[in-house]
């Protein structure tokens, strides 16, 4: 689906950029030119980017277990 009509940028391109490490709208603008024209796609592009970023694993909290004497 086309997200940015001004620059013919698709949701696939945004997802690919997210997988390559783009983290924010400024990065998308640099890499793809998203929202560099009229800006109407800014919110949708940001949402796709947010949904597509790799999830960070949250470390389990450490549990204190005393050594048996």
Helices and strands as residue ranges (DSSP letters): E 2-4, E 9-10, H 11-19, H 25-32, H 42-52
